[in-house]
Amino acid sequence: MRSLRAGVAPGVALGAVLGAALAMGLAGCKGDGDAEQPPRAPDVTAALAAYDAPKGSLTADSAPELLEALVAEAKAFEQAAVLFTAFQDVIGGLGGSSETSGGQALRVRRQALSGAFTGWARIEYVCPGLDANVIDRGQGIIEAFGQLKGGKLDPLIWGEAKRCALPDADGRVLRFSADMLFETTRQLVAFGGSLTDADGITAPFGLDVLILEGGFSHRVSLPDGDVVLTWAGGTDFDHIDVEDRAGAWSCGVTLAPVGGTCSGPDGADVSF
């Protein structure tokens, strides 16, 4: 069981997670003038707009670049999955879930409240490193925030991984130092920061995706704007759907060598 520690803001305590008080600073309550304020929530409007209305163009010249960018980021998708699994554990604590994606039970006590209220919650997750049975802050933490509006948790959860040590699929420890967010309505996940691998090499780490039923969508930047690629997940890139400024394309591709054909709006075809 991981350690989930609640941050207490002066105000009214609403519940507890794993025996630690999970407190919400209630906005607008009398006597709350000195309440601790959470970090400002990130604005995801531009990111979601880029997925909804991509500005780039799929052409015979840009298609290989798009595919090569997706293949180059395949490892980053695997690494992001490691961090997102831990982030889901934290989100489960904020939302009062009784079970996380990792199968860990979260026992939550709640105090009944009447009327609508607003506020925020902070929760801290101590990262496991290689031994999930040892609680050691030296393995880093994930700190997450959520806002409450009208008594319900807002769809946007954000926070920061602070040298968070997590094992990858091969049992090697990765350390993440990254800002992160999860917009639960559209299922937008975004990370930005750095990653230190098991060999001690630190490199930039940044990624955003939309989680779909049966796949993912990911933005790739071109000189004339973003293009959105959608595929079934993993590194199976033999079929990719592309959304550009002209509309939707369906592409059958190969990786060795990079090539393929995309069928698009009004019967247009692009071969590369």
Secondary structure, DSSP 8 states (H G I E B T S, - for coil): ---EEEE--SSEEEEEETTEEEEE--TT-TT-TT----------HHHHHHHHS------TTHHHHHHHHHHHTHHHHHHHHHHHHHHHHHHHHHHT-SB-TT--B--EEE----S---EEEEEEEE--TT-TT---GGG-EEEEEEEEETTEEEEEEEEEEEEEEEE-TTS-EEEEEEEEEEETTTTEEEEEEEEE-TTS-EEEEEEEEEEETTEEEEEEEETTEEEEEEESSTT--SEEEEEETTEEEEEEEEETTEEEEEE-GGG-EEE-
